[in-house]
């Protein structure tokens, strides 16, 4: 009864026994065939995944890189044009630009000498000048610096002297100063010409 169900030869169970209800085989050639069939079964899937990866890498990244290059190319001309516009088409906007105040004339620019004369004193080596200062500014001035040039009878230059007049001269007015001592001069000096060179706003 058991002989029909389990076919075991006289060698015993230790030999090559074939179980009637199983398909199991432990022969080496059967194992390699099974592995080969499994590898061949997976091969189409591996090829499909490899092709999909290659397609994504070759076609998916190129448009992205191209779009980046195009965006950079569009930004650069925009920056260049905006910079050129700032240089070439710059316009004056009084609301955001600082007001440019025109240069105001110096106080001495409107101070003049309307009349002048000079004479010697103190054994002929001292120069005394009499002059009238006129202030044409809209404000009073003071500390007027007077420079006088002395020359020989033929007009050749000899020496220069100066004197600061600290008195206040009111706006749109004039003031005469008599016998101002301007310093020592050469005995050969025959002519003198004085002019204001500096003044202060009061």
Secondary structure, 3 states (H helix, E strand, C coil): CHHHHCCCCCCCCCCCCCCCCCCCCCCHHHHHHHHHHHHHHHHHHHHHHHHHHHHHHHHHHHHHHHHHHHHHHHHHHHHHHHHHHHHHCCCCCCCCCCCCCCCCCCHHHHEEEEEEEEEEECCCCEEEEEEEEEECCCCCEEEEEEEEEEECCCCCEEEEEEEEECCCECCCEEEEEEEEEEEECCCCCCEEEEEEEEEEEC
